[in-house]
Amino acid sequence: MLTDSSSAYTFSASRVTRTEVEIFLVSLAVCGLDATGAYPDWIEDLRAHPLKSESNEVWICRAAQSHVPITVLGSHATLPGAHAGAVLTLVPPQMLRNVLTDAILTIGNSREAAYLYRLLPGEISSSALVEIILSILLNYSYVRLTT
């Protein structure tokens, strides 16, 4: 799941191909407060503009079904992120001073929390995101054993 907080800062779905998604059996969805632009039909578009009362509930349910949501830093992503197993939060440069205001860590062990909840630069490449997600999914059992 990718949460997009503004039309000025949008992750480009064109960098991820349908074949890559099918190989890894990945389900992609986009949530957020924007409805501009279009995504391919294999990416579920859950964006809302204007915000509807049921939007947060839909986003939380989708995040709870996700292994590793990718969010853009903002209060709209706080609750969905708290319901997921792990979260990658993209931080746009203008949001660096607010970096911890919207984080809810649901893990008590600080090492495990640092592994599962990551703050990343907004300019990160899609290939780097894929590597981080694979690392989280493939190495989590080892991290659990050593914490």
N, C-alpha and C positions, 0 to 999 in steps of 0.2 A: 504494500500500500504506500502510495506517495501522497503526502499532504502538501498542497500548494497554497501558501497564504496570500499571495498577491500575483496579479498578472505581470508585474514588473520582474518577478523572480520565478521563472518556470523551468522545471527540469524538462529536458528535451527527450520525449519518448522516441523520437526518430533515431536516437543513438542505440536503442535496444531493438533487436530484430525479433520477428515472430519465431524464427527457428531457435534462437537462444532461449526464448521463453518456453517453447515446447520441449527442448532438450532437458531443461531443468525442472519441468513440470511446475512452472511458476504461474501464479495467478496475480495479475497486476490490476490495481485500482487506483484511481486518483480522487482525492477528497480535497475540499477546500472552499474558500469563499470567492470563487471565480468561475465564470462559465464561458470565458472566451477561448477560442481555439478548439481544435478537435484532436482527438486521439484515435488511433486505429481501433477497429471494432473488437480486437482481442484485449483491450485495456478497458476495464469497467470504469465508467465516468460517474462518480458520485458527487461531483461538485455542485454547489448551490449558490445562486445569486439572484435575488437577495437571499440571505440566510433564512431558512425555514425552521420552525420549532423542532421538527423531527430530524433535521440534518445531523445534529450531534449524536443522537441515538444510532443512526445509520452508520456514522463514522466509527463510533465506539464498537459496535457489533462487528464491523469489518476488521478493525484492528485486533479485536479479541480472537478472530479467526486467523490472524497473520502470525507468522514466525518472526519476521523482522520488518516492521513498517519503516519506511523512510519518510521523515517529516521535515518540514521547514520550520525553524524556530518560531514559535508564536503561541499565544494562549489557547488558540483553537485546537492545537495538537496535544495539549497536556493530558486530557482525559483519554483520548484514543491511545496515546503512548503508554499510559499507566495500565492498560488492559492487554498489552502485547507481551510476548515472551522476551523480546529484545527490541531496541529502538535505535535507529541511526537518525540523528537530527542534524540537518544541514543548517549551517549558521551563515547567513549573508553578512558581509563585512559591516554593514550599518547596525547589525544586531549584536555585535561582540560585547558591548557593555551590558547587555541583558541576558547573557548566556545561561545563567542558572535560575532565572526567575520563573521559567515555565517547565521545570523538570520535576517529575514525581518518580522517585526511585522506590520500587516495590520489593527490592532485595535488601536484606539486612547486612549481608557480607559485602564489605567494600570492594574486595578484589573481584568478586563475581559481578557486582553492580558495574564496575568500571569496564568489565568485559562485555556486558550485555547492553549498556546504555552509552552510546558514543556520540560525542559532539564532533562534527566534521566541517571543514570549510565548505562553503556553498559552491565553490568552484571545482569541487572534486569530480573526477571523470567517472563515467558510468562503469568503465572496466575496473577502476579502483573500488567502487561500491560493490560490484559483483564479487571481487576478491574478499572484501571484508565480510559480506554476507555468507559466503561459502566457509570462510574461516570460523565464523560464529557457529554455523550449523554443524560443521564437521568436527570442530574441536571442543565443543561445549562439554561433552562427557569428561574429557581430560581435565578441563578447568574445574569442574565440579569435584573430581577426585583429589585435586591438589589444593583446594581451598579449605 
